Amino acid sequence: MPFIDILIFAVIAVLLVIRLRSVLGQKTGYEDSLRGKETAERFEEKSSPLRHDVKAATNDGHGIDALRRADRSFDEAQFLEGAKAAFGMILSAYAEGDLAQLKRLLSYDLLQSFTQSIQQRVSDNESLAIKIENISDVRILNTRVFDSVASIKVQFQSVQTRTITDDDGNLLEDEGIGKLELIDIWTFERDLTLADPNWKLAETESQEDQA
């Protein structure tokens, strides 16, 4: 009888080993989810490619030459044309309350500021219209590269007509409304380690702010 008991236990043990191997050899949903996560992470890394030709710190400095050392593809004339176009697009998007457009063109902090202003305007049941009559001058005031982030301060001299109306279309009197000759100073930024060539507006000020 003891021999039969030992044989029965041996058979049970073999069956348990076979069962465990069959379970451990199967793919679980958790394993599949981990592999899916790894694939997604690799895809996200590819969607924001890095530039390995930019070296932090060694290219830090002020002036156009510092920027050209950090980014040999930088073209001043091309940048100014882009800045001039962005000036009109941003003012138009701000007046129209187009947050989707502003998200593409502004830094995170400045977007929050613009959003609050737009929301306040909506709350007051007011509409803003901005028409750029003329941009007479666009020039670079200062350029800086720090920790592989380039910033360019640009001065825009323009003539703009600004109007504010209420829900009934009545013109409202307000400071900074009408046909104005303005000097705006905007700072654009770009992370040079990223392949994305687009600059984003990071700061705005007027000539009076610097006085």
VENZI-V38832 format. One line per field, one symbol per residue. ss: DSSP state (H for helix, E for strand, - for the rest). phi: phi as a letter, one per 40 degrees, with the letter a starting at -180 (. if undefined). burial: b if it has 9 or more other ideal C-beta (glycine too) atoms within 8 Angstrom, else e. A space follows every 10 residues. Layout:
ss->???
phi->???
burial->???
This chain:
ss->-HHHHHHHHH HHHHHHHHHH HHHH----HH HHHHHHHHHH HHHHHHH--E ---------- EE-HHHHHHH -----HHHHH HHHHHHHHHH HHHHHH--HH HHHHHE-HHH HHHHHHHHHH HHH---EEEE EEEEEEEEEE EEEEEE--EE EEEEEEEEEE EEEEE----- E------EEE EEEEEEEEEE E--E-----E EEEEEEHHHH -
phi->.dcccccccc cccccccccc cccccccccc cccccccccc cccccccbcc bccbbcgcbc ibgccccccc acccbccccc ccccccdccc ccccccgccc ccccbbcccc cccccccccc ccccfbbbbb bccabcabac cababafgbc bbcbbbbabb bbbbbcccgc cbcacgbhcb cbbbbbbbba cccccccccb cbababcccc c
burial->eeeeeeeeee eeeeeeeeee eeeeeeeeee ebeeeeeeee eeeeeeebee beebebeebb beebebbbbb beebeeeebb ebbbebbbbb bbbbbebbbe bbeebbbeeb beebbebbee bbeeebebbb ebeebeebeb eebbbeebbb bbbbbbbbbb bbbbbbeeee ebeeeebeeb ebbbbbbbbb ebebeeeebb bbeeebeeee e
